[in-house]
Amino acid sequence: MEVKFDNVKYIDSDGTTQLQDISFVASDRKVTVVMGKSGSGKSILREMLQTIKFPMEGVISVGPFIIKAGLEKFNYAGLYRLVGVVEQYPERNFIANTVREEIAFAMKQYKYHPDKIEQHILASLKMVDLDESYLDKNPFRLSLGEKKKIAFAAVLAYNPSVIILDEPTVGLDSYSKGQWIRTIRSLKRKYNKTILIMSRDSDFAVQVADQVVILNRGKIYLSGKKMEVFQQVKKLERAGISIPKTILFSKKVLDQKKIKLGYRDDINDLIKDVYRHAK
């Protein structure tokens, strides 16, 4: 299921234009990463998909659902069933005192059969590299990384078509980031999910994205396939976007040694390229 932004504009309550002329498609069964420094408008895009905010102009379509000005009082219950959101600080939306109940909450709202709920809980925990020892734990007392995994599991359990992740790697160590990368790749490959990620982490983005959208001052600054975007080093620097380490290394080797390694999204593939040239 694709998510489409068509000439979307958003003006804040103080009259400041926060987003203007935003048009892009988060393609069906692909991972789209929206990047930009703080204040670029990433969070507003996510809030509009949650119908917390609405465009002043333009249209957002999520499958059969339309989000636009004038539809603020529309019943979006069907949309919420199709779109799952994991926020940067998920504990703000926790409502239960055990992991089991937290993950089960949405399934109960969507009338899942009681006999199937426990099965979905265990399966979703496994997908985020947690086990059943977490079931009776208080989600509020877990680490930030564990809280994010529980929120992710709660979304996966009710199986939405579109998954939105807001700064999923903030506060995580390299091992936890690696787990997220594996999970996202699996979701796209095995479960055909459309995934939209808001992130400032370019090393993470280059490993999971199919396409990248760069926001700068509320407008789309760059967009396209990830390697097409990440190779534009000078433009990214002007937009305040850090360059993935694999891209920087390949560029440095090309500039200084005139050796064309190519651009890789995985450090292990880059090491293999270096080894082949060293031979």
N, C-alpha and C positions, 0 to 999 in steps of 0.2 A: 504494500500500500504506500503510495507516494505522498509526500507532504510538499505542498507548493505555496510559495510566497509570490504574490503578483502585485508589484508596485505598492508595497506596504509602506505606510507612513504612520509614525506615532509622535504625538506632541504631548509633553508633560503638562501637569496642571499649572506650572508657572509660565507656560507658553514656549518652553524650549523644545525645539525639534530634536528628538532623540534618535529617530530612525526615518530615513527618507529613501524612496525609490528602491526598496528591497525586493528583488526578484531572484529567486533561485528555486531549484527543486531538490529535495532530499529524496533520491530515487528509491524505488521499490527494491527491497532486499539488498540495499547498499548501506555503507557507513558514511555519513556526512559529518564532518567536523567543522563547526563554526568557531573561528578564532578571532581574537581582538583583545587589546589591553583593557584594563578596568574602565568602565564607562562607555565602551564602544557600542553597547546595545544587545549583547548576547543574552543577558537575563530577561530583557523585555521580550525577545523572541520566544523564550521559554514560557514566560507568563502569559503571552497571548495564546500559545498552544494549550495552556491550562485554563483559558478564558478568565484569567484574573484581570487582564487588560485586553483592550480591543483596539484594532487599527482605527486611525482617524480617516484614512483613505486606503484603498486597495483591499485585497481579499487574500485570506489564507484558506486553503482547502486541504482537508485530511480525508482522503477517500471521498465518501459522499457528503461529508460535513463541511459547511462554509462558516468561517469566522470573519465577521466584518462589522463595521459601525452600524448601529441600529438593531443588532441582534443580541444585545447584552442580556435581555430577559428570556432568551431562547433556552429551552431545556436541552442541555448538552449531555444528558446521561449516557446516550449511545456513544458519544465521542470519548467519554472517560473510560468506557469499556475497551475502546480500541487503542488508547494511548496511555502508556505507563511512564511515570516520571520519577527519577531518582535525583533528589536535590543535593546540593553541595553539603548541607548540614541536615541530614535526614531526620535527626531526632526531633526537630521542630514539628514534624508531622506524625511522630509515633503516638499511638493512642492506647497501647496495651502494656501490661506489666510482664508479659512473657513473650519470648520469640515466637512460640507456637501461635499465640493469639494474634500477634502482630502480622504474621504472614497469612493467617487464616482470614483476617478481617475483610479484605476485598473480595475473596472468594465467597464469603457469606453474603456480602452485599449483592453479588451477582448470582446468587441462588445456586451455587455449586452443590451437587449432591453431597450430603454429610459423609457418606462412605468414601468419597473420593478426596476429601479435603486433606486428610492426613497423608495420603499418598503424594499429593501435589506439594505439600509442605516439605517432605523429605527429599523429593526430587529437586525442588528449587534450591534447597540448602546445598545439595551435592553440586549443583551447577555453579555455585559461588564458592566452592571449596570449603564448605563448613559441614559438620556432621551433626547427628542427632543429640550430641551432648549439649548443644546450644538451646534446645527446645524449651527448657524451663528457666533459662537465664533471663534476667531483666535487660531488655535492649538498651535502656537508658544508661546502664552501667558498663557497657562494652566500650572498647576503644573506638576511635573515629573510623578506622578501617573496617572493623567488625560491624559498626552501625551501618556503614555504606553497603556492606554485603547483605545485611538483613533487609534493608530497604530494597535492594536489588532483587533479593529472593522473593520478597512480597509482591513485587511487580511480575516477576517471571511466573509465579504460582498461578496467576489468573490469565496468563498467556495473551497479552495484548499484541496487536500487529505492529505497532510503532513503539519504540522505546527511546526515551529522552534522558540523557545523562548530563547533569550539570556539574562541571568541574570534578569528575570522578576521581582524579588522582591527587587532588589537594590534600596534604597531610599524610600521604602514604609513602612507605619506604619502597625501594626498588623491587623487592620481592613481591609485595602486594600489588604494585603496578603491573608486574609480569602476570599475576593471576588475572587481573582485569583484562589484559590484552588477550590472554588465552580464552577467557569466557566470551568476550565480544566477538572474536573470530569464530568461535564455535556457534554462537547465536546466528551469525550471518550465514555460515556455511551449512549447518545442520537444520536450522529452524526457520530460515528464510525471513528473518526480522528486518524491518527498516529501522535503522538506528541513527539518531541525531544527537550529536555530542557537542556541548558547549565547553570549550577548554582553552587554557593558555599554555598547555604543556605540549610543545612541538615534538619532543622526542616520543611522547605517547601517541600523538596524532599521526605521525608519519608511519607508525606501525599498524594502526587500525583503520585509517581512513581509506575510502575509495576516492572521495572528492573532498575538497577543502574550500571553505568560504571565509575570506578575511574581511572583517569589519574594521573601519577606521572612521571615527567621527560620525557614526551613525549611517554610513553608506558602505556599499560593497566596494572594497578596494581591489581585491583579487578574488578570482574563483576559477575552479577547474579541477582536473585530475590532480591528485596530491603531488606527484613529482613535477608536474608543470608549474604548480604554485611554489613549492619549496625550493626549486632551483633559482627563483627570482630573489636572490639574497639581498640585494640592495633595496629593493622595494619592501621586502619584509622588515628590514631594519628600520626603514623610514616609518613603518606602521607600528613599530615597537614590538614586533614578533621575534622571538628567539629562533635561531636557525637550528634544525635538528643536527645533532653531532655527526651523524653519518654523512649528511650532506656537506657540512663544513669540512670534514676530513677529505672527502673526495674532491672537493673544490680546491683545497690547499695542495693536494698532490698534483692536480692538473695545473695549477698556477705555478708551482715551484719546480715540479719535476717533469712536467709535460706528459704525464702518464694519465691516460683516460681510464679510470676504474669503472666509471658509470655511477649512477646514483642508486643507493640501496636503502631499504627501510629497516633492514635487520642487520645488526652488528656482526652476526656470524657469517652472513653472506658477504659482507664487506671484507672480513678477515680472509675468506676464501679467495676473493679477488686479489687481495694484497699478496697472498701466498703464490697464486698463479703467476703474477708479474715478477715476484722475487725469484722464481725458478728460471 
